[in-house]
Amino acid sequence: MPKQKTNSSTKKRMRVTGTGKIMREGVNNQHKFEGKSSARKRRVAEDQVLTGGDRAKARKLLGKLKGR
């Protein structure tokens, strides 16, 4: 049976912490910062933790060894 490949786009967008949590970047954090308040910019700068069904899908896309 062939090996399962890691999804390249998921690999670039998410990371697995040492405790196994899957983190992603906050939304609306790429451009057009002049129109956003300082508080909003600080809030979206933090990484978000994936939970529930999204976490299960991301684990599958990241491959067998990641996200244990």
Residue, then its C-alpha position, 0 to 999 in steps of 0.5 A: m500500500p502506498k504512503q500517505k502524502t502530506n497536503s502541501s497547502t495545509k503544511k504551509r498554513m498550519r503547524v502542530t505544537g509540542t502538545g499536539k494542538i494544530m494552530r493556524e493564522g488569524v483571519n484578516n491579517q494580510h493587508k489593508f491595515e490602515g482601516k483596522s483598529s489597533a485592537r483588531k490588529r493585535r487580536v488577529a495577529e495571534d495564532q488560533v487553535l483548530t478544534g472539532g471537525d476542522r482539527a480532524k480534517a487538518r490532522k488527516l491532511l498533515g499526514k500520519l505522524k503529525g498531530r499526535 
